[in-house]
């Protein structure tokens, strides 16, 4: 597996974490009585998740000539 | 003498040797970290209700460090791409950012460790109640329930203090500023209390800045900072994050070596140089992936 493939795997794991964390922070705020700061962190986490998606698309375009092995 | 298969592909593996070697090494690393994560999960689910410390780690700081490592992985991948395109100066800039991220991560981790070394739990011989000391309101759901342990900051205790060291210093009392909540309260109980406080229009729970509680040293059964011997949780936390931090440090050394002393290889054999960044990048991604698992397991669950 090349660095390209491993990087894409890593981005996928990071996306799961970022959106999962955003969900967790929302749960803390709405269900567990967390602070407004929790809500902001959750929002920031989903924002970073979307930025990472755009980056992944950019990375794939940039490395279209490099194999996955 | 030329080292074989640094750039050319071996027929039997389909890869150059450095990459095969790195993947074999990473397989052993998976076993190492896999064993530690398995141990943590088994201990966590085997712990009795209310006895596993939770909520003691700083989630925003952990999230910030996660973002720092994700950024470093992006710059590593982009620097490798830059080398593939023959752009050495862009590679250099991106790798400097990678190193800065790694050093920032280690700095934040060191700060987090030092915070833990100043944070204490005191187990008491004679329990107190939140009725007597309103600062302990977040330590129990019942105002009259006996409170046998208090977590918080102790005035003038420094780091790593123990009961024996307090006795050696001849102290007869210590003053502890309790945390807002004790870990025995579940996240739901803490949330219900916060909601009630907000509904009441104020903050009844205490913070470190508020009045401390004087405790007689003779009333202390045990005292420990948040260090590995405090509990199984902190033993696992320091083992996992300490081992991870050592790997980050290893990555910093490898990247710095390739970036500066070994950079002349780029002029002699650019493909081999690019491969060395790919192999080191694989290691770096593994280290970051470990953190992607460690953060939710240690900080959130």
Interface residues (C-beta under 8 A of the other chain):
Chain A: X1 X2 X3 X4 X6 X7 X9 X10 X13 X14 X17 X20 X21 X24 X28 X31 X32 X33 X34 X35 X37 X41 X45 X48 X52 X55 X59 X62 X63 X66 X69
Chain B: X14 X15 X19 X23 X59 X60 X63 X66 X67 X70 X73 X74 X76 X77 X78 X80 X81 X84 X187 X188 X190 X191 X192 X193 X194 X195 X198 X278 X281 X282 X285 X286 X288 X289 X292 X295 X296 X300
